[in-house]
C-alpha cells in the first residue's frame, strides 16, 4: 500500500515526465491548471497514473472539475488504491 506522500512523489514524476517540466516545482496545493493546459495533457497524465498504479479512471472520473489541484488528483489515486 502506498502512502499519500509516495503517491504524490509518483504523480509529480508522471506530470513532469509527460509534460516535460521540472517536477521539483510541483506542490500538492498547486492548481493543476498551472501544469495541464489542455485535455490532451490531462489524458497523458491520467494514462501515466493508470499505468504506474494499475488503476482505472472511469469516464466520470475524467471530468476535469474533479481535479482542481494536485492534491485532489493524489487523493483520488489513493481512494482508487483503497478500493
C-alpha positions as CSV (number, residue, x, y, z in Angstrom):
1,X,0.0,0.0,0.0
2,X,1.2,3.5,-0.9
3,X,1.3,6.4,1.5
4,X,-0.2,9.7,0.3
5,X,3.4,11.1,0.1
6,X,4.6,8.2,-2.0
7,X,1.6,8.7,-4.4
8,X,2.4,12.4,-4.6
9,X,6.0,11.7,-5.5
10,X,4.9,9.3,-8.3
11,X,2.2,11.7,-9.6
12,X,4.7,14.5,-9.5
13,X,7.1,12.4,-11.6
14,X,4.3,11.4,-14.0
15,X,3.3,15.1,-14.5
16,X,6.9,16.2,-15.0
17,X,7.7,13.4,-17.5
18,X,4.6,13.7,-19.6
19,X,4.6,17.5,-19.7
20,X,8.3,17.9,-19.9
21,X,8.5,20.2,-16.9
22,X,10.7,20.3,-13.8
23,X,9.0,18.2,-11.2
24,X,10.8,19.9,-8.3
25,X,8.4,22.9,-8.6
26,X,5.2,20.8,-8.3
27,X,3.5,21.1,-4.9
28,X,0.3,19.5,-3.6
29,X,-1.5,22.8,-3.2
30,X,-0.8,24.0,-6.8
31,X,-3.6,24.2,-9.2
32,X,-3.4,21.5,-11.9
33,X,-4.0,24.2,-14.5
34,X,-0.5,25.5,-13.7
35,X,0.8,22.4,-15.5
36,X,-2.0,20.9,-17.5
37,X,-3.0,23.3,-20.2
38,X,-5.4,21.1,-22.3
39,X,-7.3,17.9,-22.3
40,X,-4.6,16.0,-24.2
41,X,-2.1,16.8,-21.4
42,X,-4.6,15.7,-18.8
43,X,-5.2,12.4,-20.6
44,X,-1.4,11.8,-20.8
45,X,-1.1,12.3,-17.0
46,X,-4.1,10.0,-16.4
47,X,-2.7,7.2,-18.6
48,X,0.6,7.5,-16.8
49,X,-1.1,7.2,-13.4
50,X,-3.2,4.3,-14.6
51,X,-0.1,2.5,-15.8
52,X,2.1,3.1,-12.7
53,X,-0.6,2.4,-10.1
54,X,-2.6,-0.2,-12.0
55,X,-5.9,1.7,-11.5
56,X,-8.5,2.7,-14.0
57,X,-10.2,6.1,-14.2
58,X,-13.9,5.9,-15.2
59,X,-15.4,8.3,-17.7
60,X,-17.0,10.1,-14.7
61,X,-13.6,10.3,-13.0
62,X,-12.2,12.1,-16.1
63,X,-14.3,15.2,-15.6
64,X,-11.7,17.9,-15.1
65,X,-13.8,19.6,-12.5
66,X,-13.0,16.6,-10.2
67,X,-9.4,17.7,-10.1
68,X,-8.7,21.3,-9.2
69,X,-5.3,20.9,-7.6
70,X,-2.5,18.3,-7.4
71,X,-3.8,17.1,-4.0
72,X,-7.2,16.3,-5.4
73,X,-5.6,14.1,-8.0
74,X,-3.4,12.4,-5.4
75,X,-6.4,11.8,-3.1
76,X,-8.3,10.3,-6.0
77,X,-5.5,7.9,-6.7
78,X,-5.3,7.0,-3.0
79,X,-9.1,6.3,-3.0
80,X,-8.7,4.1,-6.1
81,X,-6.0,2.1,-4.4
82,X,-8.1,1.6,-1.3
83,X,-11.0,0.0,-3.3
